[in-house]
Amino acid sequence: MDLRGRSVAIVGLGRSGIAAATLCLRKGARVTVCDEVARERLPPEALGLETAGARLACGPLSADLLCAAELVVVSPGVPARAAVAAAERAGREVVSELELAARFLVAPIALVGGTNGKSTVTALAHAMLAAALPRVFVGGNFGTPLSEAVDQPFDALVVEISSFQAERVPTLHAHAAALLNVTEDHLDRYPSFQAYADAKGNPFVRQTPDDVAVIPDGDALCAAQAARGRARVVRFGSEPGRGDVAPEGDAIVDRRDGARYSLARFQLRGRHNLANAAAAVALARGMGAPVEAVARGLEGFAGLAHRTVLVAERDGVRYYDDSKGTNVGAAVAALSGLAEARAVLIAGGRDKQGSYEPLVQALRDRGRALVVVGEAAERIAAAAGGTLPVVRAATLAEAVARAAELARPGDAVLLSPACSSFDMFRDYKERGEVFVAAVRALDATRGARAGGPS
């Protein structure tokens, strides 16, 4: 793609937008960067784009400005805007940051999409490929924007792709693409669940018979999305005999060639992570990773923070941080995947307007009690009313203290909020850190009560 002398407008100046603008400037484009926030609220990196030669436009998006550009790049965090729609009607090419970057890349790409589990599978597939190849990129929605990989000598790229990033990808091609699941999420942004599912499935469209599509066994929705392309389909499962690649005993087994990948050193907890491991095996093998490298990557993988991580065990109760469980499907998977028979669930945050009924069903099966917190607390409490004891807390620290009182020896206390964090926290990481600190403070609180005033 030749951008020399072309006018490009970048919409949104988060990390992806800054990376896209930097790339376009380096390629010789005339760049205008736009953001709806005031100039004084932009990060220093965004302001630095002016020094590098970009024009900066803050405030309401201008349709005239976008229509004057030859190419418009929309950052994933930017929702529907009239000015962007006007540019599309005017015949301007409007693409995502990920699509822009991919046009400059020649190494094979593995894409990992889905509502839940995609960061774990992305990191695990990267570990498997990195055991075979010297230079493997990992990023996209998972950390580093893909634009930062351009002009670097990578042998392969493993890219987590969100539905937002997949909205405008007309030429994006993945040698291997995984769609792990599609459950209700982001319905505050999409007009329907089908529109959300179609965005998730867009990466399959450009695949050929030489490519691989990885989907869960028995999932008709994911199968329909994979059928939008022409790739060879590989199915993964969470139980023996379910799909081409699935757990059996103490190993992940690929039934296509009989390869067995030991789980003896696998550190992730929960049944859902066995499915994640199977999906990563299918993806890495689809990218050409040899059996030995896949085995090494699986054995050495320690997991990611804030994804069903055991924080502590107190008085026979295990405390798990799954702050990354930002939607109902993720919370259901975390709760259902616990080894403990019963759990006190801490849930709540900013509501995404989906149904909580799947979570209520999981609580019927596995819940000891429910502690709700944040903006969505009353809606979750109303959905679960009568199913099990429900307690309201004003802060996450209070929620941990109440959960500790409700749990019995042998139970788990699980933070898996089923909501985004933005009502109370900067992001899911901060929420998880506050949870961990509150769990660790339980000992101090108990000690103070036992000792009395000093």
Secondary structure, DSSP 8 states (H G I E B T S, - for coil): ---TT-EEEEE--SHHHHHHHHHHHHTT-EEEEEESS-GGGS-HHHHHHHHTT-EEEESS--HHHHHT-SEEEE-TT----HHHHHHHHTT-EEEEHHHHHHTT--S-EEEEE-SSSHHHHHHHHHHHHHTT-S-EEEEETSSS-GGGGTTS--SEEEEE--TTTTSS-SS---SEEEE----S--TTTSSSHHHHHHHHHGGGTT--TTSEEEEETT-HHHHHHHTTS--EEEEE-SSTTSSSEEEETTEEEETTT--EEE-TT----SHHHHHHHHHHHHHHHHTT--HHHHHHHHHT----TTSSEEEEEETTEEEEE-TT--SHHHHHHHHHH-SSS-EEEEE-SB--S---HHHHHHHHHHEEEEEE-STTHHHHHHHHTTTS-EEE-SSHHHHHHHHHHH--TT-EEEE--SSBSTTTSSSHHHHHHHHHHHHHHHHHHHHHHHH---
